């Protein structure tokens, strides 16, 4: 699909070869902002700030990159050049919620479910890092080594603080015997370092009741107080979590048809997903999502 565009800003186009160029990652987000929903823009931002690229023709529906294409600071600078804070509201909304370092589409979606605020269908947990290196000691050797949990969670306001919990998503690659043994070593080394590690697979990820209970356990591990909600509040939050899950499942990283889904919902009298907070505002093989 092609779209006409005006003269791009200086430095916002990359030349691939004679007669062929493409926009920089930050310029791509600027160009797509009017066409995408907030959630689509956020998932695309996570891909550009991560180490994977969705590719339907690849065996697993994605390929790994050695490093991210975009750093949050680069986009912040690009938006700063745009002038007034009223410009690019959707991009600024997404940038405030993006977590760099994801290694797969499923990790991106998992971290969004964990970190988005309750009014958007998330669990409101603080993410200290994605695939972030942690220094630990080997159980047998005692030698120092670095482990990189998929998601590292902390108490809100204590991103680098005293309590951390790791959460791993186990896709098919973790079924390999050698990989499984390495996973066990990682779990034991994190436990020895005082970091609890929880794990989910495709079935548990899709089980909303299980995810609700798991997050309660993680909150307790982090020393967070138990939330006291009315029955109506609990039901409303559960509805929002289900809507967020459903919409994330629809985003395949290729078709970007979220606005059409929103129009269909309006016609059917169903609320948009996720709700637009006034204050804060399968084309791809399943393997791409860690299954």
Buried (B, 14 or more C-beta within 10 A) or exposed (E): EEEEEEEBBEEBBEEEEEEEEEBBBBBBBBBBBEEBBBBBBBBBBBBBBBBBBBBBEBEBBBBEBEEBBBBBEBBEEBBEEBEEEEEBEBBBBBBEBBBBBBBBBBBBBBBBBBBBBBBBBBBBBBBBBBBBEBEBEEEEEEEEBEBBBBBBBBBEEBBEBEBBBBBBBBBBEBEEEEEEEEBEBBBBBBBEBEBBBBBBBBEBBEEEEEBBEBBBEBBEBBEBEEEEEEEEEEEBBBEBBEBBBEBBEBBBBBEBBBBEBBEEBEEEEEEBBBEEBEEEBEEBBBBBBBB
